């Protein structure tokens, strides 16, 4: 999977432990214990591997974000949850969120 540099760096540093995606056809195949390789955009010249520790199915980005501290997403506790959840529409249109629902992937960075 590809990741923008900010979330990539947060996972790499251990600060981010939940990655958010649509629950589309590709993500329906993810299972507990799977190893995912993230490649850093834009050049895809850096990658990390994580182990899937949990799968969190939700109807919306807001519902998912509401259930967790912002620290799971690599942000300070007082970071605005609504703004963060709504910012996911910059990547995934609301129509797709409504069609597929969302998936929080709890990850643990693999040692390199």
C-alpha positions in Angstrom: 0.0 0.0 0.0 1.1 3.5 -0.6 1.2 6.2 2.0 1.8 10.0 2.0 5.0 11.0 3.8 3.4 12.3 7.0 1.4 9.1 7.9 4.3 7.0 6.7 6.7 8.8 9.0 4.3 8.5 11.9 4.0 4.7 11.5 7.7 4.4 11.1 8.3 6.3 14.3 5.7 4.2 16.2 3.5 7.2 16.8 0.7 6.0 14.6 -0.8 2.6 15.2 -4.1 2.8 13.3 -4.1 3.3 9.5 -7.5 4.3 8.0 -8.7 3.0 4.6 -12.0 2.4 2.8 -13.3 -1.1 3.4 -13.3 -1.7 -0.4 -12.6 -4.9 -2.3 -8.8 -4.7 -1.7 -9.1 -4.3 2.1 -11.7 -7.1 2.5 -8.8 -9.5 2.0 -6.8 -8.2 5.0 -6.6 -10.6 7.9 -5.2 -10.5 11.4 -1.5 -11.4 11.4 -1.0 -10.3 7.8 2.2 -8.4 6.9 1.6 -5.1 5.0 4.3 -3.2 3.2 3.8 0.5 3.0 5.7 2.5 0.4 6.3 6.2 0.9 4.9 8.6 -1.6 5.8 10.3 -3.9 8.9 8.4 -5.0 8.1 5.0 -3.4 11.8 4.8 -2.6 11.3 3.9 1.1 9.2 1.1 2.6 8.3 -0.3 6.0 6.5 -3.5 7.0 3.8 -3.7 9.6 1.9 -6.6 11.2 -1.9 -6.4 11.3 -3.0 -6.5 15.0 -6.6 -5.6 14.6 -9.3 -4.8 12.1 -11.9 -2.1 13.0 -15.0 -1.9 10.7 -17.0 1.3 10.8 -19.7 3.0 8.8 -17.8 6.3 8.7 -14.5 8.0 9.3 -16.1 10.0 12.1 -17.4 6.9 13.9 -14.0 5.3 13.8 -12.1 8.4 15.0 -14.7 9.0 17.7 -13.9 5.6 19.4 -10.1 6.2 19.8 -7.7 8.7 21.2 -6.0 10.8 18.5 -2.7 9.4 19.6 -3.6 6.2 17.8 -3.5 8.2 14.6 -0.3 10.0 15.4 -1.7 13.2 16.7 -1.9 15.0 20.1 -4.8 14.1 22.4 -6.4 17.5 21.9 -6.3 17.4 18.1 -9.7 18.1 16.6 -11.4 14.7 15.8 -14.1 16.1 13.5 -11.6 18.0 11.4 -9.3 15.0 11.2 -12.2 12.7 10.1 -13.5 15.2 7.6 -10.0 15.6 6.1 -10.1 11.9 5.1 -12.5 13.1 2.3 -9.4 14.8 0.7 -8.3 11.3 -0.1 -11.5 9.3 -0.2 -14.7 10.9 -1.5 -17.8 10.8 0.8 -19.6 8.8 -1.8 -17.0 6.0 -1.5 -17.1 6.2 2.3 -20.9 5.7 2.1 -20.6 2.9 -0.4 -17.9 0.8 1.3 -17.6 1.9 4.9 -14.2 2.3 6.5 -11.5 0.1 8.0 -9.1 1.0 10.8 -6.1 -1.3 10.5 -4.2 -1.6 13.8 -0.6 -2.1 13.0 2.7 -2.8 14.7 5.9 -1.9 13.0 8.1 -4.9 12.1 11.8 -4.7 13.1 14.0 -4.1 10.1 
